[in-house]
Amino acid sequence: MKYEIHRFDINMNKDQDKLKLFLNNLKGDVVAIIPNVKPTFKPMGATAKVDFLLIVEKL
C-alpha cells in the first residue's frame, strides 16, 4: 500500500469550501485527518486554534 500525506493550511472560519474541494479532488481514500491544534492565550483565558490539517490519503 502507498500513502500520501498532504498539509492543508486552514482558517476554520473561511476555508470550509476550499477544504471540501480539496477532499473531493483526491484520487485515493482518506485514511485520517489530523489537526494541528495550537494553544493561544487571550485576555479572557486560554483557547486553541487549528493552524493546519494533515490529510493521509491511501493511493
Backbone as XML, in Angstrom:
<?xml version="1.0"?>
<chain id="A" units="angstrom">
  <residue number="1" name="MET">
    <atom name="N" x="0.828" y="-1.182" z="0.000"/>
    <atom name="CA" x="0.000" y="0.000" z="0.000"/>
    <atom name="C" x="0.873" y="1.246" z="0.000"/>
  </residue>
  <residue number="2" name="LYS">
    <atom name="N" x="0.426" y="2.261" z="-0.697"/>
    <atom name="CA" x="1.122" y="3.538" z="-0.721"/>
    <atom name="C" x="0.224" y="4.598" z="-0.104"/>
  </residue>
  <residue number="3" name="TYR">
    <atom name="N" x="0.859" y="5.499" z="0.619"/>
    <atom name="CA" x="0.143" y="6.585" z="1.271"/>
    <atom name="C" x="0.758" y="7.915" z="0.874"/>
  </residue>
  <residue number="4" name="GLU">
    <atom name="N" x="-0.063" y="8.917" z="0.791"/>
    <atom name="CA" x="0.371" y="10.287" z="0.527"/>
    <atom name="C" x="-0.114" y="11.140" z="1.690"/>
  </residue>
  <residue number="5" name="ILE">
    <atom name="N" x="0.745" y="12.031" z="2.185"/>
    <atom name="CA" x="0.361" y="12.923" z="3.282"/>
    <atom name="C" x="0.358" y="14.346" z="2.744"/>
  </residue>
  <residue number="6" name="HIS">
    <atom name="N" x="-0.774" y="15.011" z="2.889"/>
    <atom name="CA" x="-0.943" y="16.381" z="2.413"/>
    <atom name="C" x="-1.049" y="17.318" z="3.615"/>
  </residue>
  <residue number="7" name="ARG">
    <atom name="N" x="-0.414" y="18.470" z="3.512"/>
    <atom name="CA" x="-0.566" y="19.513" z="4.526"/>
    <atom name="C" x="-1.530" y="20.541" z="3.954"/>
  </residue>
  <residue number="8" name="PHE">
    <atom name="N" x="-2.581" y="20.852" z="4.718"/>
    <atom name="CA" x="-3.608" y="21.780" z="4.267"/>
    <atom name="C" x="-3.706" y="22.915" z="5.286"/>
  </residue>
  <residue number="9" name="ASP">
    <atom name="N" x="-3.131" y="24.085" z="4.940"/>
    <atom name="CA" x="-3.240" y="25.257" z="5.816"/>
    <atom name="C" x="-4.675" y="25.752" z="5.793"/>
  </residue>
  <residue number="10" name="ILE">
    <atom name="N" x="-5.214" y="26.044" z="6.977"/>
    <atom name="CA" x="-6.644" y="26.336" z="7.054"/>
    <atom name="C" x="-6.941" y="27.438" z="8.059"/>
  </residue>
  <residue number="11" name="ASN">
    <atom name="N" x="-7.907" y="28.244" z="7.700"/>
    <atom name="CA" x="-8.556" y="29.166" z="8.620"/>
    <atom name="C" x="-9.973" y="28.607" z="8.756"/>
  </residue>
  <residue number="12" name="MET">
    <atom name="N" x="-10.302" y="28.107" z="9.927"/>
    <atom name="CA" x="-11.551" y="27.360" z="10.103"/>
    <atom name="C" x="-12.797" y="28.179" z="9.758"/>
  </residue>
  <residue number="13" name="ASN">
    <atom name="N" x="-12.730" y="29.489" z="9.827"/>
    <atom name="CA" x="-13.898" y="30.324" z="9.530"/>
    <atom name="C" x="-14.099" y="30.557" z="8.041"/>
  </residue>
  <residue number="14" name="LYS">
    <atom name="N" x="-13.005" y="30.525" z="7.245"/>
    <atom name="CA" x="-13.105" y="30.915" z="5.846"/>
    <atom name="C" x="-12.918" y="29.784" z="4.846"/>
  </residue>
  <residue number="15" name="ASP">
    <atom name="N" x="-12.189" y="28.746" z="5.200"/>
    <atom name="CA" x="-11.725" y="27.776" z="4.216"/>
    <atom name="C" x="-12.521" y="26.475" z="4.142"/>
  </residue>
  <residue number="16" name="GLN">
    <atom name="N" x="-13.753" y="26.466" z="4.570"/>
    <atom name="CA" x="-14.537" y="25.227" z="4.533"/>
    <atom name="C" x="-14.805" y="24.777" z="3.104"/>
  </residue>
  <residue number="17" name="ASP">
    <atom name="N" x="-15.129" y="25.704" z="2.220"/>
    <atom name="CA" x="-15.372" y="25.328" z="0.823"/>
    <atom name="C" x="-14.085" y="24.873" z="0.142"/>
  </residue>
  <residue number="18" name="LYS">
    <atom name="N" x="-12.974" y="25.524" z="0.477"/>
    <atom name="CA" x="-11.665" y="25.137" z="-0.066"/>
    <atom name="C" x="-11.310" y="23.717" z="0.368"/>
  </residue>
  <residue number="19" name="LEU">
    <atom name="N" x="-11.582" y="23.378" z="1.629"/>
    <atom name="CA" x="-11.315" y="22.026" z="2.128"/>
    <atom name="C" x="-12.210" y="21.002" z="1.436"/>
  </residue>
  <residue number="20" name="LYS">
    <atom name="N" x="-13.468" y="21.337" z="1.252"/>
    <atom name="CA" x="-14.393" y="20.424" z="0.578"/>
    <atom name="C" x="-13.931" y="20.136" z="-0.845"/>
  </residue>
  <residue number="21" name="LEU">
    <atom name="N" x="-13.515" y="21.159" z="-1.571"/>
    <atom name="CA" x="-12.997" y="20.971" z="-2.932"/>
    <atom name="C" x="-11.750" y="20.099" z="-2.940"/>
  </residue>
  <residue number="22" name="PHE">
    <atom name="N" x="-10.840" y="20.350" z="-1.991"/>
    <atom name="CA" x="-9.611" y="19.571" z="-1.913"/>
    <atom name="C" x="-9.912" y="18.094" z="-1.668"/>
  </residue>
  <residue number="23" name="LEU">
    <atom name="N" x="-10.790" y="17.812" z="-0.716"/>
    <atom name="CA" x="-11.119" y="16.424" z="-0.389"/>
    <atom name="C" x="-11.821" y="15.714" z="-1.539"/>
  </residue>
  <residue number="24" name="ASN">
    <atom name="N" x="-12.698" y="16.428" z="-2.231"/>
    <atom name="CA" x="-13.415" y="15.814" z="-3.353"/>
    <atom name="C" x="-12.514" y="15.540" z="-4.553"/>
  </residue>
  <residue number="25" name="ASN">
    <atom name="N" x="-11.380" y="16.245" z="-4.654"/>
    <atom name="CA" x="-10.473" y="16.058" z="-5.787"/>
    <atom name="C" x="-9.372" y="15.036" z="-5.527"/>
  </residue>
  <residue number="26" name="LEU">
    <atom name="N" x="-9.337" y="14.431" z="-4.347"/>
    <atom name="CA" x="-8.324" y="13.413" z="-4.065"/>
    <atom name="C" x="-8.623" y="12.143" z="-4.861"/>
  </residue>
  <residue number="27" name="LYS">
    <atom name="N" x="-7.586" y="11.491" z="-5.317"/>
    <atom name="CA" x="-7.739" y="10.274" z="-6.127"/>
    <atom name="C" x="-8.009" y="9.037" z="-5.268"/>
  </residue>
  <residue number="28" name="GLY">
    <atom name="N" x="-7.359" y="8.944" z="-4.112"/>
    <atom name="CA" x="-7.486" y="7.760" z="-3.269"/>
    <atom name="C" x="-8.494" y="7.954" z="-2.148"/>
  </residue>
  <residue number="29" name="ASP">
    <atom name="N" x="-8.396" y="7.086" z="-1.149"/>
    <atom name="CA" x="-9.285" y="7.138" z="0.014"/>
    <atom name="C" x="-8.618" y="7.919" z="1.139"/>
  </residue>
  <residue number="30" name="VAL">
    <atom name="N" x="-9.409" y="8.711" z="1.860"/>
    <atom name="CA" x="-8.898" y="9.442" z="3.010"/>
    <atom name="C" x="-8.859" y="8.481" z="4.197"/>
  </residue>
  <residue number="31" name="VAL">
    <atom name="N" x="-7.680" y="8.315" z="4.777"/>
    <atom name="CA" x="-7.497" y="7.417" z="5.911"/>
    <atom name="C" x="-7.675" y="8.177" z="7.220"/>
  </residue>
  <residue number="32" name="ALA">
    <atom name="N" x="-7.100" y="9.392" z="7.279"/>
    <atom name="CA" x="-7.169" y="10.176" z="8.515"/>
    <atom name="C" x="-7.010" y="11.650" z="8.202"/>
  </residue>
  <residue number="33" name="ILE">
    <atom name="N" x="-7.626" y="12.467" z="9.042"/>
    <atom name="CA" x="-7.427" y="13.910" z="9.022"/>
    <atom name="C" x="-6.964" y="14.289" z="10.423"/>
  </residue>
  <residue number="34" name="ILE">
    <atom name="N" x="-5.739" y="14.806" z="10.503"/>
    <atom name="CA" x="-5.128" y="15.096" z="11.796"/>
    <atom name="C" x="-4.950" y="16.608" z="11.929"/>
  </residue>
  <residue number="35" name="PRO">
    <atom name="N" x="-5.654" y="17.230" z="12.873"/>
    <atom name="CA" x="-5.496" y="18.680" z="13.042"/>
    <atom name="C" x="-4.269" y="19.016" z="13.886"/>
  </residue>
  <residue number="36" name="ASN">
    <atom name="N" x="-3.601" y="20.101" z="13.543"/>
    <atom name="CA" x="-2.520" y="20.626" z="14.373"/>
    <atom name="C" x="-3.144" y="21.704" z="15.260"/>
  </residue>
  <residue number="37" name="VAL">
    <atom name="N" x="-3.331" y="21.380" z="16.530"/>
    <atom name="CA" x="-4.001" y="22.286" z="17.463"/>
    <atom name="C" x="-2.940" y="23.069" z="18.219"/>
  </residue>
  <residue number="38" name="LYS">
    <atom name="N" x="-3.030" y="24.392" z="18.103"/>
    <atom name="CA" x="-2.056" y="25.277" z="18.725"/>
    <atom name="C" x="-2.745" y="26.062" z="19.840"/>
  </residue>
  <residue number="39" name="PRO">
    <atom name="N" x="-2.238" y="25.995" z="21.056"/>
    <atom name="CA" x="-2.843" y="26.777" z="22.130"/>
    <atom name="C" x="-2.587" y="28.270" z="21.919"/>
  </residue>
  <residue number="40" name="THR">
    <atom name="N" x="-3.602" y="29.065" z="22.187"/>
    <atom name="CA" x="-3.468" y="30.516" z="22.115"/>
    <atom name="C" x="-4.002" y="31.113" z="23.403"/>
  </residue>
  <residue number="41" name="PHE">
    <atom name="N" x="-3.429" y="32.223" z="23.792"/>
    <atom name="CA" x="-3.824" y="32.872" z="25.030"/>
    <atom name="C" x="-4.425" y="34.235" z="24.713"/>
  </residue>
  <residue number="42" name="LYS">
    <atom name="N" x="-5.608" y="34.463" z="25.228"/>
    <atom name="CA" x="-6.321" y="35.724" z="25.030"/>
    <atom name="C" x="-6.586" y="36.345" z="26.391"/>
  </residue>
  <residue number="43" name="PRO">
    <atom name="N" x="-6.967" y="37.602" z="26.433"/>
    <atom name="CA" x="-7.215" y="38.251" z="27.729"/>
    <atom name="C" x="-8.252" y="37.535" z="28.594"/>
  </residue>
  <residue number="44" name="MET">
    <atom name="N" x="-9.214" y="36.863" z="27.973"/>
    <atom name="CA" x="-10.249" y="36.180" z="28.745"/>
    <atom name="C" x="-9.849" y="34.765" z="29.145"/>
  </residue>
  <residue number="45" name="GLY">
    <atom name="N" x="-8.736" y="34.268" z="28.649"/>
    <atom name="CA" x="-8.291" y="32.920" z="29.006"/>
    <atom name="C" x="-7.646" y="32.215" z="27.832"/>
  </residue>
  <residue number="46" name="ALA">
    <atom name="N" x="-7.342" y="30.970" z="28.050"/>
    <atom name="CA" x="-6.674" y="30.164" z="27.022"/>
    <atom name="C" x="-7.709" y="29.510" z="26.117"/>
  </residue>
  <residue number="47" name="THR">
    <atom name="N" x="-7.326" y="29.333" z="24.877"/>
    <atom name="CA" x="-8.167" y="28.653" z="23.901"/>
    <atom name="C" x="-7.242" y="27.907" z="22.938"/>
  </residue>
  <residue number="48" name="ALA">
    <atom name="N" x="-7.781" y="27.322" z="21.910"/>
    <atom name="CA" x="-6.976" y="26.589" z="20.938"/>
    <atom name="C" x="-7.390" y="26.979" z="19.530"/>
  </residue>
  <residue number="49" name="LYS">
    <atom name="N" x="-6.444" y="26.844" z="18.603"/>
    <atom name="CA" x="-6.685" y="27.199" z="17.213"/>
    <atom name="C" x="-6.068" y="26.118" z="16.328"/>
  </residue>
  <residue number="50" name="VAL">
    <atom name="N" x="-6.748" y="25.758" z="15.265"/>
    <atom name="CA" x="-6.225" y="24.791" z="14.301"/>
    <atom name="C" x="-5.496" y="25.569" z="13.209"/>
  </residue>
  <residue number="51" name="ASP">
    <atom name="N" x="-4.190" y="25.327" z="13.078"/>
    <atom name="CA" x="-3.377" y="26.014" z="12.067"/>
    <atom name="C" x="-3.433" y="25.314" z="10.717"/>
  </residue>
  <residue number="52" name="PHE">
    <atom name="N" x="-3.273" y="23.987" z="10.752"/>
    <atom name="CA" x="-3.292" y="23.223" z="9.509"/>
    <atom name="C" x="-3.779" y="21.813" z="9.795"/>
  </residue>
  <residue number="53" name="LEU">
    <atom name="N" x="-4.122" y="21.111" z="8.728"/>
    <atom name="CA" x="-4.557" y="19.718" z="8.800"/>
    <atom name="C" x="-3.550" y="18.859" z="8.041"/>
  </residue>
  <residue number="54" name="LEU">
    <atom name="N" x="-3.264" y="17.687" z="8.574"/>
    <atom name="CA" x="-2.537" y="16.679" z="7.819"/>
    <atom name="C" x="-3.579" y="15.662" z="7.341"/>
  </residue>
  <residue number="55" name="ILE">
    <atom name="N" x="-3.609" y="15.454" z="6.051"/>
    <atom name="CA" x="-4.596" y="14.550" z="5.461"/>
    <atom name="C" x="-3.843" y="13.361" z="4.879"/>
  </residue>
  <residue number="56" name="VAL">
    <atom name="N" x="-4.148" y="12.167" z="5.376"/>
    <atom name="CA" x="-3.488" y="10.939" z="4.936"/>
    <atom name="C" x="-4.381" y="10.278" z="3.898"/>
  </residue>
  <residue number="57" name="GLU">
    <atom name="N" x="-3.814" y="10.078" z="2.710"/>
    <atom name="CA" x="-4.557" y="9.502" z="1.582"/>
    <atom name="C" x="-3.939" y="8.149" z="1.222"/>
  </residue>
  <residue number="58" name="LYS">
    <atom name="N" x="-4.773" y="7.141" z="1.087"/>
    <atom name="CA" x="-4.326" y="5.825" z="0.630"/>
    <atom name="C" x="-4.504" y="5.770" z="-0.882"/>
  </residue>
  <residue number="59" name="LEU">
    <atom name="N" x="-3.397" y="5.548" z="-1.582"/>
    <atom name="CA" x="-3.441" y="5.535" z="-3.053"/>
    <atom name="C" x="-3.771" y="4.156" z="-3.582"/>
  </residue>
</chain>
